[in-house]
Amino acid sequence: MISLLLAAALALPNDGAQVIQVSAKKFEFSPAVIELKIGVPVVLEITSLDRKHGFALPDFKIDEQVEAGGVTRIRFVPDRAGTFAFHCSVFCGSGHEDMGGTIVVKT
């Protein structure tokens, strides 16, 4: 039991990061709109429900692969307010071009 608690504690960010679960599947991310606060660390935990996808957030120089069945963790600190587009960066079929969303960073 103690080892399970220790493992759970180690999995949590210890810097006050906000953890947001994101799922990816043909041809959508959920949630499609993610609200963050400037200066607050965030960890996006992205899970693919069907196949390999990508997660690209060009304004923050992020482009990561998301393997089916696994979790890709992306940690960053939003350093400016605004609305920023993200999209799938791995071709996933007809409809791929519409697979995206926005991150809204507020002060």
C-alpha positions, 0 to 999 in steps of 0.5 A: 500500500505504501509503495502505491501511495509513493508512486502516486505522489511521485506521479504528481507535479510538485511545482504546483503545475496544473494537470490537464487531461486531453484525449486525441482521436480521429479527428478531434482533441477533447477538450478542444479549448484549454484555459490556462493562466499566465505564469502557472506551470501546466502539464498536458497529459495527452492520450490517443484513443485510436492511433498515433497522433501529434500535438503541435503548439507552434507559438510555444515551440511544442511538437510531440508525438502521441502514441496509441495507448500511451500518455504523452506529458507536455510540461510548459509555463505559458509566458504570455496571454492570448489565444493560441492554436494547436493541431495534430501534426501526424497525418491521420486520414481525411479530416486530419486538417480539422483536428485542432483546438485553442489554448486561451491564456489569461492574466 
